Structure formats: structure tokens, C-alpha cells
């Protein structure tokens, strides 16, 4: 079931998560992005891959689109829950 951003159920989830100090990325299905240096990026809780080339990767998440720019970008590992991207990452944006 997809929840609207301002729905009472979503507001309850947000408030409950904050009150119980639970991890937001787990409870609210938000993306968790881990960058190691400039050569590795881990994205958890993604929806799908929109664009993939050696210079640009775009990934859809519940909170927006993550665009990764760089050179020799490679999807090193791809599971239903996470993506590992390697290569030289020059920039990333979240829209």
C-alpha cells in the first residue's frame, strides 16, 4: 500500500518512529546511502534503476531520485534491497 506523504497513517508512522527512536530508514523505507571514499557507494532501500552507464547512474527511491556522476561506474552488486556502485564518483545529487 502506497502512503501519501501527508496522510494520517504516514504522520503516525513518523511520530511513532521518532517517539520510539527507531531507525527511520527501516520504519519509513527511506534510502540509506553510505559512501566510502570516492570509489564506493552503497544505496539501501531503492525502488529501481532509471539510468545506467559508465558515466551516470540514476536510482529511484521512495524519497526521490539519486543521480551519481563519475567515470567507470559499475553496479558491482545488485540485490532486491541494495546496490553497490564502484568507480570514480565525482558527484551525486538527490532530487
C-alpha angles and dihedrals in degrees: 000000000000113000125213114238094242098036119129090241092054091047090051091051092050093048093045092048091052094044094050093039092233122163108273094210090060101039098039097032091239120163117261113208121194119184121191111194112310097302107063135049129176119198118190127188097027126159105208146325113263101180133010129184136129090265103038138026123184120193128188119222135173089260099046143288124316115207118195119194125191145097131289091008114181134181095231096177130013125184132159090265107032147027128206114204122193132184133076107318111203099172145348132196134193117213 
